[in-house]
Amino acid sequence: MQENETTKLSISTKYRVVTVEKMAAPEGMPGDNWHRYVIGQGSSSIEGKKPGTLKAVTLHAETVAEDLNSRTGKGGSTYAPRKRT
């Protein structure tokens, strides 16, 4: 595999923030400054809801994406079953 193919592969397999958008507060939750964010990787997506400014929630979502990428970079999900020896 050439270097640019490797780069494309690693970019497409990384989690990234797809969207952050303002939303109404979830039922039963206080406040009116809520945002919904989506983090995606290929066909997988993770949705979160958090109160705060657009900037703060975007930073939170980026941190979550970086954390997910650091976990998968070590050989897989922490939730995946392990081989028994």
C-alpha positions as a printed Julia matrix, in Angstrom:
85×3 Matrix{Float64}:
   0.0     0.0    0.0
   1.31    3.43  -0.91
   1.56    6.2    1.65
  -1.41    8.21   0.32
  -3.6     5.05   0.37
  -2.58    4.44   3.98
  -3.46    8.04   4.85
  -6.87    7.74   3.19
  -7.54    4.49   5.04
  -6.61    5.93   8.43
  -8.73    9.04   7.86
 -11.81    7.04   6.87
 -11.49    4.74   9.88
 -11.24    7.53  12.44
 -14.15    8.81  14.45
 -14.98   12.45  13.74
 -17.62   14.97  14.71
 -20.27   14.93  11.99
 -22.65   17.55  13.36
 -23.48   19.66  16.4
 -26.88   21.37  16.44
 -29.09   23.24  18.89
 -32.09   21.33  20.22
 -34.87   21.65  22.77
 -34.07   20.3   26.23
 -34.81   16.58  26.58
 -38.04   15.87  28.41
 -37.68   16.45  32.13
 -34.32   18.19  31.83
 -33.83   21.82  32.88
 -32.41   24.59  30.73
 -32.84   25.78  27.2
 -29.3    25.67  25.85
 -28.97   22.04  24.7
 -27.13   20.64  21.7
 -27.2    17.27  19.95
 -23.96   15.96  18.47
 -23.18   13.05  16.18
 -19.79   11.35  15.98
 -19.29    9.05  13.02
 -16.94    6.46  11.62
 -17.93    4.95   8.29
 -21.48    3.64   8.7
 -21.34    3.8   12.51
 -22.57    6.79  14.45
 -22.85    7.83  18.07
 -25.33   10.47  19.2
 -25.04   12.55  22.34
 -26.98   15.36  23.95
 -25.4    17.93  26.23
 -26.27   21.3   27.7
 -23.92   24.2   27.05
 -22.78   26.6   24.39
 -22.2    25.45  20.83
 -18.46   25.92  21.35
 -18.38   23.91  24.61
 -20.46   21.03  23.23
 -18.37   20.94  20.03
 -15.19   20.73  22.11
 -16.74   17.93  24.2
 -17.7    15.98  21.04
 -14.2    16.42  19.58
 -12.69   15.12  22.83
 -14.97   12.07  22.77
 -13.99   11.38  19.15
 -10.28   11.66  20.0
 -10.78    9.3   22.95
 -12.54    6.76  20.74
  -9.73    7.0   18.18
  -7.06    6.48  20.83
  -8.88    3.36  22.07
  -9.28    1.84  18.62
  -5.67    2.65  17.77
  -4.59    0.2   20.47
  -6.06   -2.84  18.78
  -9.82   -2.6   19.03
 -12.73   -1.58  21.12
 -12.64   -1.95  24.87
 -16.11   -3.48  24.52
 -15.14   -6.17  22.0
 -14.87   -9.74  23.25
 -11.35  -10.98  23.84
  -9.84  -14.29  22.86
  -9.44  -16.65  25.75
  -6.04  -18.22  26.1
